[in-house]
């Protein structure tokens, strides 16, 4: 099983444990953008490195759209370079999660944006 699928499985498990009931998954950035534009979401968790559109490009599109500009967004990546963190923050990411991470870290990042969930 590759890193991406492992990350998705961990994040989905944590989201279910903290009370999220409907969790959608996109296979690439373009699909994610289409889903965000078609549906209402409480949170987007996106990997920086995706096919067809990077997580940073996805974030920029979401922030440029008046209907989604306030949507909470967490960027996930293996890159902890200060320039990448700054780029994500400058583009409007609410939080940044560096792989590898513990499940508790995901919960802390989400609660930092949405408030206590238990």
URGICOR-V516282 format. One line per field, one symbol per residue. ss: DSSP state (@ for helix, = for strand, . for the rest). phi: phi as a letter, one per 30 degrees, with the letter a starting at -180 (. if undefined). psi: psi as a letter, one per 30 degrees, with the letter a starting at -180 (. if undefined). Layout:
ss: ???
phi: ???
psi: ???
This chain:
ss: ..@@@@@@@@@@@@@@@...........@@@@@@@@@@.....====.......@@@@@@@@@@........=====....@@@@@@@@@@...====....@@@@@@@@@@@@....
phi: .dedddddddddddeddcjdccbcbcdadddddddddcbcbcaccbddcbdiaddddeedddddcedbdcdebcccaddceedddddddddjddabbcddbdedddedddddccjecc
psi: kleeeeeeeeeeeeeeeggkejjlkkfleeeeeeeefflklfkkjkkejllekleeeeeeeeffjefgfgkkkkkklfjgkeeeeeeeeefgkflkkkkllleeeeeeeeffeflkf.
